[in-house]
Amino acid sequence: MKSVIIPVDFSDTSLNAARFVAAMLSAHSDTNVVLYHNYEHESDKDIGTSYLESLKRELLEKGDTRVEYIMEMGGNLVENIDRLAHTTRATLIAMGITGRTTMGQALIGSNTLKLVDNTIYPVLIIPPNAKFEGLKNVAFASDFSDVMVSTPETFITSVLDMFDPTLHIVNVNPEHYVSITEHYQNEKIKLQKMFSNYKTEFYFIGMNDFFEAMDNFVKDYKIDMLITIPKHQSNATSLFKSSHTKRLAYHSHIPILAAHE
């Protein structure tokens, strides 16, 4: 049984994330959706319960077969979610990236990337206006560095098994010219073997600006989801530690799946 945790604060952003995941998983009866709500005061518990019951009914009506919710008062939101993922053996955590309300901005917008930094569990970052319309094309941004160790093969293949999309494996490097170097060719062969049972395409883009290249690629190839590999905090080259983090996550029109090594 797969378990997906969706933190909700009842902002438009978190509700949209819940609805996106509900639509994405509606055809998969082996998945349990866990709604998580963190509240500050005992007086907030009753209204939180009422909202969660309403959201649970809505998701069940959308086709999800297993929906439950968990409430918790106080504590650090990121630590709470990470602990819950551990105790429930979660397959995935899904969160919105920003909120229209002040509460949404504080609870969801500022904590989504913090969670990416501080959990080993895959995090699906869902833009505020994203609507699930199928998963036909998935892009995987790889640095082609020690791919046998760095690629989250098990998780990526689970996505491929569930939705049967084409996997577009992309590397952006200004040193790419007419042909790729021996290093990239060797790493490509390893990835080809790794995903030999799936539909895969490879792209080596010779551009300086990774984000401009990926923006164009997502549009040109009608990508439905982008998979990235965030590094640990000690790795200064991580996409999720640089000044480009907000540009990548906050301005993306498609979900970003941060799957750790």
SEVEX-379774 format. One record per residue: residue in one letter; x, y, z of N, C-alpha, C in turn. Coordinates in steps of 0.1 Angstrom, whole numbers, padded with zeros to 4 digits, always signed. Layout:
N
AXYZXYZXYZ...
END
This chain:
261
M+0008-0012+0000+0000+0000+0000+0009+0013+0000K+0007+0021-0010+0015+0033-0011+0007+0044-0002S+0015+0053+0004+0009+0063+0012+0014+0077+0008V+0005+0086+0005+0009+0100+0001+0004+0110+0011I+0013+0118+0017+0009+0128+0027+0007+0141+0020I-0004+0148+0023-0007+0161+0018-0010+0170+0029P+0000+0179+0033-0003+0189+0043-0013+0199+0038V-0023+0203+0046-0033+0213+0042-0034+0223+0053D-0035+0235+0050-0038+0246+0059-0051+0253+0055F-0058+0248+0045-0071+0253+0039-0069+0265+0031S-0057+0269+0028-0055+0280+0018-0058+0274+0004D-0060+0283-0005-0063+0279-0019-0052+0269-0024T-0040+0273-0021-0028+0265-0026-0028+0251-0021S-0030+0249-0008-0030+0236-0002-0042+0228-0007L-0053+0234-0009-0065+0227-0013-0063+0223-0028N-0057+0231-0036-0054+0228-0050-0045+0216-0050A-0035+0216-0042-0025+0205-0041-0033+0192-0038A-0042+0192-0028-0049+0180-0025-0058+0175-0037R-0064+0185-0044-0073+0181-0055-0064+0176-0067F-0053+0182-0068-0044+0177-0079-0040+0162-0076V-0036+0159-0064-0032+0146-0061-0043+0136-0062A-0055+0141-0057-0067+0132-0058-0070+0128-0072A-0069+0138-0082-0071+0134-0096-0060+0125-0101M-0048+0127-0097-0037+0120-0101-0038+0105-0097L-0043+0103-0085-0043+0089-0079-0057+0083-0080S-0067+0089-0086-0080+0084-0086-0081+0070-0092A-0072+0067-0101-0073+0053-0108-0064+0043-0101H-0058+0047-0090-0049+0038-0083-0054+0034-0069S-0061+0023-0068-0067+0019-0056-0058+0015-0045D-0045+0013-0049-0035+0008-0039-0028+0019-0032T-0034+0031-0033-0027+0043-0026-0036+0049-0016N-0030+0052-0004-0037+0058+0007-0034+0073+0008V-0043+0082+0007-0041+0096+0008-0043+0100+0023V-0032+0106+0028-0032+0111+0042-0032+0126+0043L-0043+0132+0047-0043+0147+0048-0038+0150+0062Y-0029+0160+0062-0022+0164+0075-0025+0178+0078H-0030+0181+0090-0033+0195+0094-0026+0198+0107N-0019+0209+0108-0012+0213+0120-0019+0226+0125Y-0024+0226+0137-0031+0238+0142-0024+0243+0155E-0026+0256+0158-0019+0262+0168-0025+0262+0182H-0039+0262+0182-0046+0263+0195-0057+0253+0196E-0060+0248+0208-0070+0238+0210-0083+0243+0204S-0086+0256+0204-0099+0261+0199-0100+0259+0184D-0089+0257+0177-0089+0255+0163-0092+0241+0159K-0093+0231+0168-0094+0217+0165-0107+0214+0158D-0118+0219+0164-0131+0215+0159-0133+0220+0144I-0130+0233+0142-0132+0238+0128-0122+0231+0118G-0110+0227+0123-0101+0219+0115-0107+0206+0111T-0113+0199+0121-0119+0186+0119-0130+0187+0108S-0138+0198+0110-0149+0200+0100-0144+0202+0086Y-0134+0210+0084-0128+0212+0071-0122+0199+0065L-0115+0192+0074-0109+0179+0069-0120+0169+0065E-0130+0168+0073-0141+0159+0069-0147+0162+0055S-0149+0175+0053-0154+0180+0041-0145+0177+0029L-0132+0179+0031-0122+0177+0021-0121+0162+0018K-0122+0154+0029-0121+0139+0027-0133+0134+0018R-0145+0139+0021-0156+0135+0013-0154+0139-0002E-0149+0151-0004-0147+0156-0018-0137+0147-0025L-0126+0143-0018-0116+0135-0025-0122+0121-0028L-0130+0115-0018-0136+0102-0021-0145+0103-0033E-0152+0114-0034-0162+0116-0045-0154+0117-0059K-0141+0121-0058-0133+0123-0070-0127+0109-0074G-0130+0099-0066-0125+0086-0070-0114+0079-0062D-0109+0087-0052-0099+0081-0043-0106+0071-0034T-0100+0059-0032-0107+0049-0024-0103+0049-0010R-0091+0055-0007-0087+0055+0007-0082+0069+0011V-0089+0075+0020-0085+0089+0024-0087+0089+0039E-0076+0094+0046-0077+0096+0060-0071+0110+0064Y-0073+0114+0076-0066+0126+0080-0060+0125+0094I-0050+0133+0096-0043+0134+0109-0041+0148+0113M-0044+0151+0125-0043+0165+0130-0033+0165+0142E-0026+0176+0143-0016+0177+0153-0014+0192+0158M-0013+0194+0171-0012+0208+0176+0002+0211+0179G+0007+0223+0173+0020+0228+0177+0031+0220+0171G+0043+0224+0175+0055+0218+0170+0060+0225+0157N+0071+0220+0152+0077+0225+0140+0071+0218+0128L+0065+0225+0118+0057+0219+0108+0066+0209+0099V+0078+0214+0096+0087+0205+0087+0090+0193+0095E+0094+0194+0107+0098+0182+0115+0086+0173+0117N+0074+0179+0119+0062+0171+0121+0059+0162+0109I+0060+0169+0097+0057+0162+0084+0067+0151+0082D+0080+0154+0084+0090+0144+0082+0089+0132+0091R+0085+0134+0104+0082+0124+0113+0070+0115+0109L+0060+0122+0104+0048+0115+0100+0051+0106+0088A+0060+0111+0079+0064+0103+0067+0071+0091+0071H+0079+0092+0082+0087+0081+0087+0078+0070+0093T+0069+0075+0101+0060+0065+0109+0050+0059+0100T+0046+0065+0089+0036+0060+0080+0043+0053+0068R+0056+0054+0067+0064+0048+0056+0059+0054+0043A+0058+0067+0042+0052+0074+0031+0060+0072+0018T+0053+0071+0007+0059+0070-0006+0062+0084-0011L+0054+0094-0007+0054+0107-0013+0048+0117-0004I+0054+0130-0004+0047+0141+0003+0044+0151-0008A+0032+0156-0008+0028+0166-0019+0024+0179-0012M+0030+0190-0017+0027+0203-0011+0026+0214-0022G+0017+0224-0019+0017+0236-0028+0029+0244-0025I+0032+0254-0034+0044+0262-0033+0042+0276-0028T+0029+0281-0028+0027+0294-0023+0012+0295-0019G+0008+0305-0012-0005+0307-0008-0010+0321-0010R-0023+0323-0013-0028+0336-0015-0031+0343-0002T-0033+0335+0009-0036+0341+0022-0023+0342+0030T-0023+0350+0040-0011+0351+0049-0008+0338+0055M-0018+0331+0060-0016+0318+0066-0009+0308+0056G-0015+0309+0044-0009+0300+0033+0005+0303+0030Q+0008+0316+0029+0022+0319+0027+0031+0314+0038A+0027+0316+0050+0035+0312+0062+0037+0297+0063L+0026+0290+0062+0027+0275+0065+0032+0267+0053I+0027+0271+0041+0030+0262+0029+0042+0268+0021G+0040+0281+0017+0050+0287+0008+0064+0287+0014S+0066+0290+0027+0079+0291+0032+0085+0277+0037N+0076+0267+0038+0081+0254+0043+0083+0243+0033T+0077+0245+0021+0079+0234+0011+0093+0232+0008L+0101+0242+0005+0115+0240+0001+0123+0236+0013K+0119+0241+0025+0126+0236+0037+0124+0221+0039L+0112+0216+0036+0110+0202+0037+0118+0194+0027V+0120+0200+0015+0128+0193+0005+0143+0192+0010D+0147+0202+0017+0161+0202+0023+0162+0193+0035N+0151+0190+0042+0153+0183+0055+0146+0170+0056T+0142+0164+0044+0136+0151+0045+0142+0142+0034I+0142+0129+0036+0147+0120+0026+0136+0115+0017Y+0124+0119+0020+0112+0114+0012+0110+0123+0000P+0105+0117-0011+0102+0125-0023+0091+0136-0020V+0093+0148-0025+0083+0158-0023+0079+0163-0037L+0066+0163-0039+0059+0168-0051+0055+0182-0049I+0061+0192-0055+0058+0206-0054+0048+0210-0064I+0036+0214-0060+0025+0217-0070+0022+0232-0071P+0024+0237-0083+0021+0252-0085+0006+0255-0081P+0003+0267-0077-0010+0271-0072-0021+0269-0082N-0019+0269-0095-0030+0268-0105-0029+0255-0113A-0020+0246-0109-0019+0234-0116-0031+0225-0116K-0035+0219-0127-0046+0210-0128-0041+0197-0135F-0044+0186-0129-0040+0173-0134-0047+0169-0147E-0040+0168-0157-0046+0164-0170-0038+0152-0177G-0034+0144-0168-0026+0132-0173-0011+0134-0171L-0004+0123-0172+0010+0123-0171+0016+0115-0183K+0018+0122-0194+0023+0116-0206+0038+0118-0208N+0043+0129-0203+0057+0132-0205+0063+0137-0192V+0073+0130-0188+0081+0133-0175+0095+0136-0179A+0100+0148-0174+0114+0151-0176+0122+0149-0164F+0134+0143-0166+0143+0140-0155+0156+0148-0157A+0159+0158-0149+0171+0166-0150+0182+0160-0143S+0192+0154-0150+0203+0147-0144+0216+0154-0147D+0225+0154-0138+0238+0160-0140+0248+0150-0146F+0243+0138-0148+0251+0127-0154+0264+0125-0146S+0263+0126-0133+0275+0124-0125+0272+0112-0116D+0280+0101-0118+0278+0089-0110+0263+0085-0109V+0257+0083-0121+0243+0081-0121+0238+0068-0114M+0246+0058-0113+0242+0046-0106+0239+0048-0091V+0246+0058-0086+0244+0062-0072+0234+0073-0070S+0235+0083-0079+0227+0095-0077+0213+0094-0082T+0210+0085-0090+0196+0084-0096+0187+0076-0087P+0176+0082-0083+0166+0075-0075+0158+0066-0083E+0164+0055-0088+0158+0046-0097+0145+0040-0093T+0145+0035-0081+0132+0028-0076+0120+0038-0076F+0122+0050-0072+0111+0059-0072+0107+0063-0086I+0117+0066-0094+0113+0070-0108+0106+0059-0115T+0111+0046-0114+0104+0035-0120+0090+0033-0115S+0088+0036-0102+0074+0035-0096+0065+0045-0103V+0070+0057-0106+0062+0067-0114+0059+0062-0128L+0069+0056-0134+0068+0051-0148+0058+0039-0148D+0058+0031-0138+0049+0019-0137+0035+0024-0136M+0033+0034-0128+0019+0039-0125+0013+0046-0137F+0020+0054-0144+0014+0063-0154+0019+0060-0168D+0029+0052-0170+0034+0048-0183+0037+0061-0192P+0044+0071-0187+0048+0082-0195+0061+0079-0203T+0064+0088-0212+0077+0089-0218+0087+0096-0208L+0098+0090-0206+0108+0096-0197+0118+0104-0205H+0119+0117-0204+0128+0125-0211+0140+0129-0202I+0151+0123-0204+0163+0125-0196+0171+0137-0202V+0173+0147-0194+0179+0160-0199+0191+0164-0191N+0202+0168-0199+0213+0174-0192+0216+0187-0200V+0219+0198-0192+0222+0211-0197+0236+0214-0193N+0245+0217-0203+0259+0220-0201+0264+0228-0213P+0270+0240-0210+0274+0248-0221+0285+0242-0230E+0291+0231-0224+0302+0224-0231+0297+0214-0241H+0284+0211-0242+0279+0202-0252+0279+0209-0266Y+0285+0202-0275+0286+0207-0289+0279+0197-0298V+0286+0193-0309+0280+0184-0318+0277+0170-0312S+0287+0166-0304+0286+0153-0298+0290+0154-0284I+0286+0144-0276+0289+0144-0261+0302+0137-0259T+0308+0140-0247+0321+0134-0244+0319+0120-0240E+0331+0113-0239+0330+0099-0235+0324+0097-0221H+0326+0106-0212+0320+0106-0199+0305+0105-0200Y+0300+0115-0207+0285+0115-0208+0279+0103-0216Q+0287+0098-0225+0283+0087-0233+0282+0074-0223N+0292+0073-0215+0292+0062-0205+0281+0063-0195E+0278+0075-0190+0267+0076-0181+0254+0074-0188K+0253+0078-0200+0240+0076-0208+0237+0061-0209I+0248+0054-0212+0246+0039-0214+0241+0033-0201K+0246+0038-0189+0241+0033-0176+0226+0036-0174L+0222+0048-0178+0208+0052-0177+0199+0044-0186Q+0204+0042-0198+0197+0034-0208+0194+0020-0203K+0204+0014-0196+0202+0000-0190+0192+0001-0178M+0194+0012-0170+0186+0013-0158+0171+0014-0162F+0168+0021-0173+0154+0023-0177+0150+0016-0190S+0157+0005-0192+0155-0002-0205+0141-0008-0207N+0133-0009-0197+0120-0014-0198+0109-0003-0201Y+0114+0009-0202+0105+0021-0204+0108+0029-0216K+0099+0038-0219+0101+0047-0231+0110+0058-0226T+0122+0059-0232+0131+0070-0228+0136+0077-0240E+0139+0090-0238+0146+0098-0247+0157+0106-0240F+0168+0109-0247+0179+0116-0241+0181+0129-0248Y+0185+0140-0240+0187+0153-0246+0199+0159-0239F+0208+0165-0247+0220+0171-0242+0220+0186-0248I+0217+0195-0239+0215+0209-0244+0227+0218-0240G+0233+0224-0250+0244+0232-0248+0241+0247-0246M+0236+0250-0233+0233+0263-0229+0239+0266-0216N+0241+0279-0213+0247+0284-0201+0236+0284-0190D+0225+0288-0193+0214+0291-0184+0205+0278-0182F+0207+0271-0172+0200+0258-0170+0185+0261-0169F+0181+0271-0163+0166+0274-0161+0159+0278-0173E+0166+0286-0181+0161+0290-0194+0159+0278-0203A+0170+0270-0203+0169+0257-0211+0158+0248-0207M+0156+0247-0194+0145+0238-0189+0131+0244-0192D+0130+0257-0191+0118+0264-0194+0114+0261-0208N+0123+0262-0217+0120+0260-0231+0117+0245-0234F+0125+0237-0227+0123+0222-0230+0109+0218-0225V+0105+0223-0213+0092+0219-0208+0081+0223-0217K+0082+0235-0223+0072+0240-0233+0072+0232-0246D+0084+0230-0251+0085+0224-0264+0081+0210-0264Y+0083+0202-0253+0080+0188-0253+0068+0185-0244K+0061+0195-0241+0048+0194-0234+0050+0185-0221I+0060+0188-0213+0063+0181-0201+0052+0183-0190D+0048+0172-0184+0038+0173-0174+0043+0173-0160M+0056+0168-0158+0062+0168-0145+0077+0168-0147L+0084+0176-0138+0099+0176-0139+0105+0170-0126I+0113+0160-0128+0120+0154-0116+0134+0159-0115T+0137+0163-0103+0151+0168-0099+0156+0161-0088I+0169+0161-0086+0176+0155-0074+0182+0165-0065P+0175+0170-0055+0181+0179-0046+0192+0172-0038K+0203+0180-0036+0215+0174-0029+0213+0178-0014H+0222+0172-0006+0222+0175+0009+0227+0189+0011Q+0225+0194+0023+0228+0208+0026+0243+0212+0024S+0251+0202+0025+0266+0204+0024+0270+0207+0009N+0261+0203+0000+0264+0205-0014+0259+0218-0019A+0268+0227-0021+0265+0241-0025+0260+0242-0039T+0261+0231-0047+0257+0232-0061+0242+0228-0063S+0236+0224-0052+0222+0219-0053+0213+0230-0058L+0204+0226-0067+0195+0235-0073+0186+0241-0062F+0184+0234-0051+0175+0238-0041+0182+0246-0030K+0195+0249-0032+0202+0257-0022+0206+0271-0028S+0205+0272-0041+0210+0284-0048+0199+0295-0049S+0203+0307-0054+0194+0318-0056+0184+0315-0066H+0186+0304-0074+0176+0300-0085+0165+0291-0080T+0165+0288-0067+0155+0279-0061+0141+0285-0064K+0139+0297-0060+0126+0303-0061+0122+0304-0076R+0131+0307-0085+0128+0308-0099+0123+0295-0104L+0130+0284-0100+0126+0271-0104+0113+0266-0099A+0111+0267-0086+0099+0262-0079+0087+0271-0079Y+0089+0284-0076+0078+0293-0075+0072+0297-0089H+0080+0296-0099+0075+0301-0112+0072+0290-0122S+0074+0277-0117+0070+0266-0126+0055+0265-0128H+0051+0261-0140+0037+0259-0142+0033+0244-0141I+0044+0236-0140+0041+0221-0138+0047+0217-0125P+0042+0206-0120+0047+0201-0107+0062+0197-0108I+0069+0199-0097+0083+0195-0097+0084+0184-0086L+0090+0173-0090+0092+0162-0081+0106+0161-0076A+0109+0164-0063+0122+0164-0058+0124+0150-0051A+0132+0142-0058+0134+0128-0054+0149+0127-0050H+0152+0124-0038+0166+0124-0033+0173+0112-0038E+0187+0113-0037+0195+0102-0042+0193+0089-0034
END
